[in-house]
Amino acid sequence: MLTRHSAVYAEPARFGVIVPPHAVGFAANDVAHDDPHGADHDACDRPLVEALEAYKRGRSLDRPVHTWFADAPPTTEAPDRVARALLQPEPVWAGRLVWLGGAPLADDAGLVLHGAEGPTALRGAPAALEWIGELLLAAAPGQPPLEWAQVAAGRPATVDRLLPTVRRAGLVAV
């Protein structure tokens, strides 16, 4: 089954699907198509109709999706740009900088960064810690876009050795 509202319909060449010319009328959602990859799209027709009918009646809303299908549907994996960025061995500072953690907190010995993996203690020269604290506040979601090129020239020399720790704590370039 191919619907007019799907990404495959919008960009069939990207998915290797051929959509022959067809008339589009009111509520003509199912679109005939050729899939040279050999997928059995009809296998999804009945389960999807049943699931939609149940949804419209407010039934089975907590039912796991895979239970609607006789055969297990293929798994999909959405790209996770943030996770991939955090796993990069060396910072790739191209694109917008985004700090995914909470506000950095100063303590007696340095900064404490609160990221997805919990708190990270950051120790270093006071000028470097102050610069990193300001960077993270400026790179927080909701702030104007910030790119590495805008801030790199003014960084203290000792910042570079701290950046891998800051990156693991949640500073990413997207």
C-alpha positions in Angstrom: 0.0 0.0 0.0 1.2 3.5 -0.8 -0.6 6.6 0.4 -0.6 10.1 -1.0 0.6 11.3 2.4 3.7 9.2 2.7 7.4 10.1 2.2 7.6 7.4 -0.5 4.8 9.0 -2.5 6.5 12.5 -2.1 9.9 11.2 -3.3 9.4 7.8 -5.0 12.8 7.9 -6.8 14.6 8.2 -3.4 13.0 4.9 -2.3 13.3 3.2 -5.7 9.6 3.0 -6.3 7.7 3.8 -9.5 4.4 5.6 -9.3 2.6 5.6 -12.7 0.5 8.6 -13.7 -2.9 8.4 -12.0 -5.9 10.6 -11.4 -6.1 12.1 -7.9 -9.6 12.6 -6.6 -11.1 13.4 -3.3 -10.0 10.8 -0.6 -8.0 8.8 -3.1 -5.4 7.8 -0.6 -4.3 4.4 -1.8 -2.0 4.8 -4.9 -1.1 2.0 -7.3 2.7 1.6 -7.7 5.5 -0.7 -8.8 8.1 -1.7 -6.2 11.0 -3.4 -7.9 12.3 -4.4 -4.4 9.6 -7.0 -4.2 8.0 -6.0 -0.9 4.6 -7.4 -0.2 2.7 -4.2 0.6 -0.7 -6.0 0.5 0.3 -7.9 3.6 -0.2 -4.6 5.5 -3.6 -3.7 4.0 -5.9 -5.6 6.4 -3.9 -5.0 9.6 -3.7 -1.3 8.9 -7.4 -1.0 8.2 -8.3 -3.0 11.3 -5.9 -0.8 13.4 -7.3 2.4 12.0 -10.9 1.3 12.7 -10.0 0.4 16.3 -8.3 3.7 16.7 -11.3 5.6 15.4 -13.5 3.8 18.0 -11.0 4.4 20.8 -10.3 0.6 21.2 -6.9 -1.1 21.6 -5.0 2.1 22.0 -2.4 0.5 24.2 -2.0 -2.6 21.9 1.6 -3.0 20.7 1.8 -2.2 16.9 3.4 -5.5 16.0 0.4 -7.5 17.3 -1.8 -6.2 14.4 0.3 -8.2 11.9 0.3 -11.9 11.3 4.0 -11.9 10.5 6.4 -9.6 12.4 6.9 -6.4 10.5 10.4 -5.6 9.6 12.2 -3.5 12.2 13.1 0.0 11.3 15.8 2.2 12.8 15.4 5.9 12.7 18.6 7.9 12.2 19.8 9.2 15.6 22.0 12.2 14.7 22.6 13.2 18.4 23.7 9.7 19.5 26.0 9.4 16.5 27.5 12.9 17.2 28.2 12.0 20.8 30.0 8.8 19.7 32.4 10.6 17.4 35.9 10.1 18.7 37.0 13.7 18.0 34.8 16.7 17.9 33.6 17.7 14.5 32.6 21.2 15.0 30.7 21.9 11.8 27.2 23.1 12.1 25.1 24.6 14.9 26.3 23.9 18.4 23.7 22.7 20.8 24.1 22.0 24.5 21.8 19.1 25.5 22.4 19.4 29.2 21.2 21.7 32.0 22.8 25.0 33.0 26.4 24.5 34.1 26.9 25.0 37.8 30.1 26.4 39.4 31.5 24.6 42.4 34.6 25.2 44.5 36.8 23.2 42.1 35.3 24.1 38.6 32.1 23.4 36.7 29.6 20.7 37.0 27.9 19.8 33.7 24.5 18.0 33.9 24.0 15.9 30.8 22.1 12.8 29.8 24.7 10.5 31.5 24.5 12.4 34.8 26.8 15.1 36.3 30.3 15.6 35.0 32.9 17.5 36.9 35.0 19.7 34.7 38.3 21.0 36.2 40.6 23.5 34.5 41.9 27.0 34.4 39.3 29.6 35.6 39.3 31.4 32.2 38.7 28.2 30.3 35.9 27.1 32.7 34.2 30.6 32.4 34.4 30.5 28.6 32.9 26.9 28.5 30.1 28.0 30.9 29.2 30.9 28.7 29.4 28.7 25.5 27.0 26.2 26.9 24.5 28.8 28.0 24.7 30.4 24.5 24.3 26.9 22.8 21.3 25.9 24.8 18.0 25.2 22.9 16.0 28.3 22.4 19.1 30.5 22.0 20.0 32.1 18.7 22.0 29.7 16.5 25.6 29.5 17.4 28.4 28.0 15.3 31.9 27.1 16.3 33.4 29.6 13.9 31.7 32.4 15.8 33.3 31.5 19.1 36.5 29.6 18.4 38.8 32.6 17.9 38.1 34.0 21.4 38.7 30.7 23.4 41.5 30.4 25.9 44.2 28.0 24.9 43.4 25.5 27.7 39.8 25.0 26.4 40.8 22.5 23.7 41.8 19.8 26.2 38.4 20.1 28.0 36.3 19.9 24.8 36.2 16.1 24.6 34.7 15.9 28.1 32.2 18.7 27.3 31.2 16.8 24.1 30.7 13.5 26.0 28.5 15.5 28.5 26.2 16.7 25.7 27.7 19.5 23.5 26.9 18.5 19.9 27.2 20.1 16.4 24.1 19.5 14.3 
